[in-house]
Amino acid sequence: MYQSDQYLSTGSEMRTVHFATDLFVEHGSLVFSIYDGKIHSLLDNSKPLDNGPTIIIEHRPAPKSPPFYVLYSHLSK
């Protein structure tokens, strides 16, 4: 995991922490967001060992709260 050059941090240190919750579901399962939000990005990260099709959703649970982002990755095309 994280063995490719795209995971290099500053200098030559590799990113080694996977801070996420992985859900294993059947192909074609629907993806539901935890709050209303807007699409921040939609990409197919196709480099070897990358996240594949990815959606990042921006959320603001209260009108004046700072935004936070949820990344959904390894999705089917």
KOLVEXDREN-231456 format. One line per 2 residues: their letters; for each residue x, y, z of N, C-alpha, C. Coordinates in steps of 0.05 Angstrom, whole numbers. Layout:
BEGIN
a> X:Y:Z:X:Y:Z:X:Y:Z ~ ...
This chain:
BEGIN
my> 17:-24:0:0:0:0:18:25:0 ~ 11:45:-16:26:70:-17:55:65:-25
qs> 60:49:-45:87:43:-53:95:58:-79 ~ 79:74:-90:84:87:-115:94:116:-110
dq> 108:128:-129:119:154:-125:99:176:-120 ~ 73:173:-128:53:193:-123:47:196:-93
yl> 56:178:-77:52:179:-48:76:190:-33 ~ 95:201:-47:118:213:-33:109:240:-20
st> 117:244:5:112:269:18:135:288:13 ~ 138:309:28:161:326:25:187:310:29
gs> 207:315:13:231:299:14:226:272:2 ~ 235:251:15:232:224:4:216:206:22
em> 202:217:41:186:201:60:160:193:47 ~ 153:167:49:129:156:38:105:160:57
rt> 82:165:46:57:165:62:52:136:69 ~ 48:131:95:44:103:103:18:98:119
vh> 3:119:125:-21:117:141:-46:117:123 ~ -63:98:128:-89:96:113:-111:103:134
fa> -119:128:134:-139:138:153:-166:138:139 ~ -180:116:141:-205:114:126:-222:91:138
td> -247:91:129:-264:68:135:-270:55:108 ~ -263:30:106:-268:16:81:-294:0:83
lf> -311:3:64:-336:-12:62:-335:-30:37 ~ -339:-55:41:-338:-74:19:-367:-81:12
ve> -376:-72:-12:-403:-76:-20:-403:-88:-48 ~ -426:-97:-57:-428:-109:-83:-425:-88:-105
hg> -413:-96:-128:-410:-79:-151:-438:-67:-158 ~ -438:-41:-164:-463:-28:-172:-480:-17:-148
sl> -470:-21:-124:-485:-11:-101:-486:20:-102 ~ -508:31:-92:-510:60:-91:-492:72:-69
vf> -484:97:-74:-468:111:-54:-485:133:-43 ~ -487:134:-16:-503:155:-3:-485:173:13
si> -490:198:12:-474:218:27:-485:221:55 ~ -467:228:74:-475:230:102:-491:256:108
yd> -486:277:92:-501:302:93:-506:312:65 ~ -524:332:62:-526:345:37:-499:358:31
gk> -492:360:6:-466:372:-1:-464:378:-30 ~ -441:386:-39:-437:391:-67:-412:376:-76
ih> -412:368:-101:-389:354:-112:-365:373:-114 ~ -344:366:-100:-319:381:-101:-302:372:-125
sl> -300:346:-129:-286:335:-152:-296:307:-158 ~ -292:300:-184:-299:274:-194:-277:266:-213
ld> -261:247:-206:-237:239:-222:-235:209:-224 ~ -221:200:-244:-213:172:-246:-182:172:-242
ns> -173:166:-218:-145:165:-212:-134:138:-220 ~ -124:137:-244:-118:111:-256:-89:102:-255
kp> -72:116:-239:-45:108:-236:-44:81:-221 ~ -23:65:-225:-22:40:-210:-23:46:-179
ld> -37:29:-165:-41:31:-136:-56:56:-127 ~ -69:70:-146:-84:95:-139:-112:88:-131
ng> -129:108:-127:-156:105:-117:-178:99:-137 ~ -171:98:-163:-191:93:-183:-212:115:-185
pt> -236:109:-194:-257:129:-195:-263:140:-167 ~ -262:166:-165:-264:179:-139:-283:203:-140
ii> -299:206:-119:-316:230:-116:-309:242:-89 ~ -305:268:-88:-301:283:-63:-325:301:-60
ie> -338:299:-37:-362:316:-32:-356:336:-9 ~ -362:361:-14:-359:382:6:-385:384:22
hr> -382:385:49:-405:387:67:-402:411:85 ~ -425:424:90:-427:445:111:-453:439:126
pa> -450:425:149:-474:417:163:-489:440:176 ~ -476:463:180:-490:487:191:-481:510:173
pk> -499:531:170:-493:553:152:-466:566:155 ~ -456:570:179:-431:584:183:-408:565:191
sp> -413:539:189:-391:521:197:-371:518:175 ~ -346:512:182:-326:508:161:-333:482:146
pf> -325:481:121:-331:457:105:-313:433:114 ~ -323:409:109:-306:385:111:-312:369:86
yv> -295:350:80:-296:336:55:-296:306:60 ~ -311:291:45:-312:262:46:-304:251:19
ly> -284:233:19:-274:221:-5:-286:193:-8 ~ -298:188:-31:-308:161:-37:-291:151:-60
sh> -276:129:-56:-258:120:-76:-262:91:-83 ~ -247:82:-103:-249:54:-113:-277:48:-122
ls> -290:68:-134:-318:65:-144:-317:52:-171 ~ -339:41:-179:-341:30:-206:-347:53:-226
k> -337:50:-250:-341:71:-270:-371:72:-278
